[in-house]
Amino acid sequence: MASGEPRNSGGYYFRFLPQRTFQFLSAREITSRLRQWSMLGRMEAQAFGFDQTFLAYRKDDFFMAFFRHPNVIPNLKLLSDSSGQWVTLGFIRGRLRKI
């Protein structure tokens, strides 16, 4: 981890990887199956990296740290139940005040 980068309370540092692509999502067989289940266009894949080894027995700490990290909040996209639009976790958190 670079000097001066924030650490969250869980000790993990997450970074958003917007340049990461998922080629399998554009494969003909996959898009056909997504269309069959009415999921085409209602799903998006995003990548985040982290700086420590994932330990299964610390999974709760890992996930709470992820959803509270300052690099995740403004970047993680969620599909809104009410509007059907893509919104960021930061937008949802701002409305709900707490996860």
N, CA, C and O of each residue as an XYZ file, in Angstrom:
396
protein
N       0.842     -1.175      0.000
C       0.000      0.000      0.000
C       0.881      1.229      0.000
O       1.869      1.285      0.733
N       0.543      2.200     -0.801
C       1.325      3.426     -0.903
C       1.143      4.288      0.330
O       0.102      4.258      0.986
N       2.149      5.036      0.621
C       2.106      5.937      1.762
C       1.004      6.975      1.578
O       0.825      7.509      0.483
N       0.281      7.254      2.630
C      -0.754      8.265      2.585
C      -2.112      7.769      2.128
O      -3.078      8.532      2.150
N      -2.216      6.490      1.707
C      -3.510      5.961      1.312
C      -4.285      5.583      2.569
O      -3.715      5.019      3.503
N      -5.584      5.888      2.598
C      -6.357      5.618      3.806
C      -6.575      4.135      4.033
O      -6.720      3.366      3.083
N      -6.598      3.749      5.264
C      -6.966      2.391      5.659
C      -8.284      2.487      6.398
O      -8.501      3.424      7.166
N      -9.153      1.539      6.178
C     -10.410      1.559      6.904
C     -10.254      0.773      8.196
O      -9.190      0.206      8.446
N     -11.276      0.729      9.006
C     -11.191      0.082     10.302
C     -10.938     -1.416     10.199
O     -10.419     -2.017     11.139
N     -11.298     -2.035      9.067
C     -11.065     -3.461      8.907
C      -9.635     -3.796      8.508
O      -9.268     -4.970      8.458
N      -8.824     -2.784      8.223
C      -7.451     -3.019      7.838
C      -7.263     -3.323      6.361
O      -6.135     -3.549      5.924
N      -8.321     -3.333      5.595
C      -8.232     -3.586      4.159
C      -8.193     -2.269      3.400
O      -8.778     -1.272      3.822
N      -7.493     -2.287      2.274
C      -7.507     -1.144      1.362
C      -8.046     -1.652      0.033
O      -7.494     -2.593     -0.538
N      -9.112     -1.047     -0.465
C      -9.739     -1.447     -1.720
C      -9.488     -0.398     -2.786
O      -9.452      0.797     -2.493
N      -9.315     -0.842     -4.015
C      -9.166      0.096     -5.134
C     -10.098     -0.342     -6.258
O     -10.220     -1.526     -6.570
N     -10.743      0.640     -6.848
C     -11.660      0.408     -7.959
C     -10.844      0.189     -9.221
O      -9.888      0.924     -9.467
N     -11.198     -0.805    -10.027
C     -10.484     -1.139    -11.261
C     -11.430     -0.960    -12.450
O     -11.911     -1.941    -13.018
N     -11.698      0.305    -12.827
C     -12.683      0.561    -13.886
C     -12.264      0.044    -15.263
O     -13.121     -0.191    -16.115
N     -10.976     -0.134    -15.494
C     -10.502     -0.595    -16.800
C     -10.663     -2.104    -16.977
O     -10.497     -2.607    -18.088
N     -10.977     -2.825    -15.926
C     -11.132     -4.277    -16.006
C     -12.392     -4.618    -16.782
O     -13.464     -4.089    -16.490
N     -12.272     -5.495    -17.764
C     -13.422     -5.919    -18.551
C     -13.683     -7.403    -18.323
O     -12.791     -8.146    -17.914
N     -14.886     -7.812    -18.585
C     -15.300     -9.196    -18.404
C     -15.827     -9.695    -19.748
O     -17.011     -9.542    -20.051
N     -14.961    -10.280    -20.537
C     -15.287    -10.697    -21.899
C     -16.421    -11.724    -21.943
O     -17.191    -11.757    -22.903
N     -16.524    -12.552    -20.919
C     -17.541    -13.593    -20.937
C     -18.955    -13.010    -20.988
O     -19.873    -13.667    -21.479
N     -19.142    -11.792    -20.490
C     -20.473    -11.191    -20.487
C     -20.965    -10.825    -21.884
O     -22.161    -10.608    -22.080
N     -20.061    -10.754    -22.849
C     -20.481    -10.444    -24.216
C     -20.515    -11.678    -25.119
O     -20.805    -11.570    -26.310
N     -20.223    -12.831    -24.561
C     -20.281    -14.074    -25.346
C     -21.733    -14.387    -25.727
O     -22.652    -14.164    -24.939
N     -21.925    -14.898    -26.927
C     -23.273    -15.164    -27.449
C     -24.083    -16.073    -26.527
O     -25.249    -15.790    -26.252
N     -23.486    -17.148    -26.053
C     -24.211    -18.083    -25.180
C     -24.635    -17.408    -23.874
O     -25.746    -17.627    -23.391
N     -23.760    -16.600    -23.313
C     -24.069    -15.911    -22.057
C     -25.183    -14.888    -22.264
O     -26.137    -14.848    -21.486
N     -25.070    -14.060    -23.308
C     -26.113    -13.048    -23.544
C     -27.462    -13.723    -23.836
O     -28.510    -13.205    -23.450
N     -27.439    -14.852    -24.502
C     -28.675    -15.582    -24.776
C     -29.317    -16.048    -23.475
O     -30.529    -15.925    -23.293
N     -28.516    -16.573    -22.591
C     -29.055    -17.043    -21.298
C     -29.525    -15.880    -20.427
O     -30.545    -15.988    -19.748
N     -28.793    -14.779    -20.443
C     -29.224    -13.605    -19.688
C     -30.556    -13.082    -20.228
O     -31.432    -12.698    -19.453
N     -30.706    -13.066    -21.546
C     -31.962    -12.629    -22.166
C     -33.094    -13.577    -21.774
O     -34.197    -13.130    -21.463
N     -32.826    -14.883    -21.788
C     -33.818    -15.895    -21.441
C     -34.380    -15.659    -20.037
O     -35.570    -15.869    -19.801
N     -33.534    -15.227    -19.115
C     -33.951    -15.012    -17.727
C     -34.241    -13.538    -17.431
O     -34.318    -13.141    -16.269
N     -34.401    -12.735    -18.478
C     -34.701    -11.295    -18.345
C     -33.664    -10.558    -17.503
O     -34.004     -9.647    -16.748
N     -32.416    -10.950    -17.635
C     -31.344    -10.308    -16.877
C     -30.418     -9.478    -17.758
O     -29.555     -8.767    -17.243
N     -30.581     -9.554    -19.069
C     -29.723     -8.804    -19.969
C     -29.971     -7.310    -19.759
O     -31.103     -6.843    -19.885
N     -28.921     -6.569    -19.443
C     -29.029     -5.149    -19.159
C     -29.343     -4.830    -17.706
O     -29.318     -3.668    -17.301
N     -29.637     -5.858    -16.926
C     -29.955     -5.655    -15.514
C     -28.824     -6.176    -14.624
O     -29.001     -6.358    -13.419
N     -27.687     -6.407    -15.223
C     -26.548     -6.936    -14.493
C     -25.291     -6.230    -14.993
O     -25.148     -5.979    -16.190
N     -24.401     -5.919    -14.091
C     -23.144     -5.295    -14.467
C     -22.045     -5.862    -13.583
O     -22.262     -6.098    -12.394
N     -20.886     -6.078    -14.147
C     -19.754     -6.597    -13.381
C     -18.745     -5.469    -13.167
O     -18.422     -4.724    -14.092
N     -18.264     -5.357    -11.956
C     -17.248     -4.370    -11.610
C     -16.132     -5.081    -10.858
O     -16.355     -6.114    -10.226
N     -14.934     -4.520    -10.931
C     -13.793     -5.139    -10.264
C     -13.194     -4.185     -9.244
O     -13.064     -2.984     -9.481
N     -12.839     -4.751     -8.115
C     -12.132     -4.042     -7.054
C     -10.993     -4.943     -6.599
O     -11.154     -6.159     -6.498
N      -9.849     -4.341     -6.328
C      -8.724     -5.084     -5.794
C      -8.588     -4.779     -4.314
O      -9.098     -3.767     -3.834
N      -7.907     -5.643     -3.595
C      -7.657     -5.383     -2.180
C      -6.263     -5.848     -1.816
O      -5.642     -6.619     -2.547
N      -5.778     -5.374     -0.683
C      -4.365     -5.487     -0.356
C      -3.984     -6.620      0.589
O      -2.815     -6.727      0.962
N      -4.911     -7.451      0.980
C      -4.590     -8.525      1.917
C      -5.164     -9.841      1.429
O      -6.024     -9.867      0.549
N      -4.694    -10.911      1.994
C      -5.230    -12.225      1.679
C      -6.622    -12.346      2.284
O      -6.845    -11.959      3.431
N      -7.557    -12.885      1.504
C      -8.904    -13.113      2.031
C      -8.858    -14.324      2.949
O      -8.378    -15.391      2.567
N      -9.360    -14.146      4.152
C      -9.420    -15.235      5.128
C     -10.891    -15.527      5.412
O     -11.625    -14.657      5.881
N     -11.313    -16.752      5.126
C     -12.724    -17.105      5.258
C     -13.265    -16.841      6.659
O     -14.412    -16.420      6.810
N     -12.462    -17.081      7.669
C     -12.951    -16.871      9.038
C     -13.106    -15.387      9.376
O     -13.696    -15.055     10.404
N     -12.583    -14.482      8.526
C     -12.761    -13.036      8.716
C     -13.669    -12.443      7.640
O     -13.589    -11.251      7.346
N     -14.526    -13.272      7.057
C     -15.382    -12.820      5.948
C     -16.282    -11.664      6.335
O     -16.486    -10.754      5.531
N     -16.828    -11.670      7.541
C     -17.710    -10.583      7.963
C     -16.954     -9.265      8.027
O     -17.463     -8.234      7.584
N     -15.733     -9.290      8.578
C     -14.902     -8.084      8.633
C     -14.579     -7.589      7.223
O     -14.613     -6.389      6.952
N     -14.266     -8.534      6.329
C     -13.927     -8.192      4.956
C     -15.092     -7.477      4.265
O     -14.901     -6.417      3.670
N     -16.288     -8.048      4.342
C     -17.426     -7.466      3.641
C     -17.861     -6.138      4.245
O     -18.238     -5.224      3.511
N     -17.817     -6.017      5.549
C     -18.166     -4.731      6.157
C     -17.142     -3.670      5.767
O     -17.508     -2.532      5.475
N     -15.868     -4.034      5.760
C     -14.820     -3.093      5.344
C     -15.020     -2.690      3.882
O     -14.840     -1.524      3.532
N     -15.389     -3.643      3.033
C     -15.613     -3.357      1.614
C     -16.719     -2.320      1.427
O     -16.516     -1.311      0.751
N     -17.863     -2.559      2.011
C     -19.007     -1.669      1.792
C     -18.862     -0.314      2.479
O     -19.631      0.604      2.195
N     -17.898     -0.178      3.370
C     -17.674      1.099      4.044
C     -16.447      1.845      3.533
O     -16.180      2.964      3.971
N     -15.711      1.250      2.628
C     -14.451      1.847      2.175
C     -14.702      3.056      1.266
O     -15.597      3.018      0.422
N     -13.912      4.133      1.435
C     -14.119      5.348      0.637
C     -13.877      5.182     -0.868
O     -14.321      6.030     -1.642
N     -13.201      4.139     -1.300
C     -13.036      3.895     -2.736
C     -14.179      3.062     -3.311
O     -14.359      3.017     -4.528
N     -14.936      2.416     -2.464
C     -16.050      1.585     -2.910
C     -17.340      2.401     -2.967
O     -18.091      2.305     -3.937
N     -17.595      3.186     -1.951
C     -18.855      3.928     -1.826
C     -19.203      4.743     -3.076
O     -20.340      4.651     -3.540
N     -18.288      5.533     -3.645
C     -18.686      6.325     -4.823
C     -18.646      5.558     -6.145
O     -19.046      6.101     -7.175
N     -18.176      4.317     -6.140
C     -17.991      3.586     -7.393
C     -18.863      2.354     -7.581
O     -19.160      1.987     -8.718
N     -19.276      1.715     -6.515
C     -20.046      0.482     -6.633
C     -21.455      0.787     -7.118
O     -22.203      1.515     -6.465
N     -21.813      0.220     -8.274
C     -23.127      0.470     -8.866
C     -24.127     -0.600     -8.418
O     -23.814     -1.788     -8.346
N     -25.331     -0.131     -8.125
C     -26.434     -1.000     -7.734
C     -27.644     -0.637     -8.579
O     -27.807      0.517     -8.975
N     -28.479     -1.609     -8.852
C     -29.705     -1.348     -9.597
C     -30.803     -1.009     -8.599
O     -31.147     -1.820     -7.739
N     -31.343      0.181     -8.718
C     -32.381      0.661     -7.807
C     -33.680     -0.111     -8.014
O     -34.146     -0.266     -9.143
N     -34.258     -0.593     -6.917
C     -35.548     -1.286     -6.994
C     -36.657     -0.355     -7.447
O     -37.523     -0.740     -8.232
N     -36.625      0.866     -6.950
C     -37.730      1.785     -7.220
C     -37.698      2.370     -8.628
O     -38.741      2.479     -9.272
N     -36.513      2.750     -9.114
C     -36.454      3.420    -10.415
C     -35.958      2.525    -11.548
O     -36.174      2.838    -12.719
N     -35.300      1.421    -11.217
C     -34.721      0.565    -12.240
C     -33.477      1.155    -12.872
O     -33.004      0.654    -13.892
N     -32.937      2.219    -12.279
C     -31.741      2.888    -12.787
C     -30.515      2.450    -11.977
O     -30.621      2.058    -10.815
N     -29.349      2.530    -12.631
C     -28.104      2.244    -11.931
C     -27.744      3.447    -11.059
O     -27.711      4.578    -11.543
N     -27.480      3.207     -9.791
C     -27.062      4.248     -8.853
C     -25.837      3.732     -8.116
O     -25.587      2.527     -8.082
N     -25.076      4.644     -7.529
C     -23.895      4.210     -6.779
C     -24.263      3.951     -5.329
O     -25.275      4.443     -4.830
N     -23.429      3.173     -4.664
C     -23.619      2.900     -3.249
C     -23.635      4.206     -2.466
O     -24.356      4.325     -1.476
N     -22.844      5.190     -2.901
C     -22.824      6.492     -2.239
C     -24.179      7.161     -2.274
O     -24.580      7.789     -1.295
N     -24.899      7.041     -3.388
C     -26.237      7.612     -3.508
C     -27.184      6.908     -2.546
O     -27.956      7.558     -1.841
N     -27.127      5.597     -2.517
C     -27.991      4.811     -1.633
C     -27.657      5.105     -0.177
O     -28.556      5.307      0.640
N     -26.382      5.131      0.148
C     -25.971      5.404      1.535
C     -26.422      6.777      1.977
O     -26.853      6.960      3.115
N     -26.325      7.748      1.077
C     -26.744      9.101      1.423
C     -28.222      9.163      1.778
O     -28.628      9.938      2.644
N     -29.022      8.345      1.109
C     -30.464      8.313      1.390
C     -30.776      7.514      2.644
O     -31.667      7.881      3.410
N     -30.047      6.421      2.859
C     -30.345      5.554      3.984
C     -29.572      5.906      5.254
O     -29.921      5.475      6.353
N     -28.513      6.699      5.078
C     -27.657      7.139      6.170
C     -26.752      6.067      6.751
O     -25.741      6.401      7.368
N     -27.073      4.802      6.580
C     -26.242      3.743      7.136
C     -26.511      2.448      6.404
O     -27.641      2.183      5.993
N     -25.474      1.637      6.238
C     -25.654      0.315      5.626
C     -25.961     -0.665      6.728
O     -26.154     -1.852      6.463
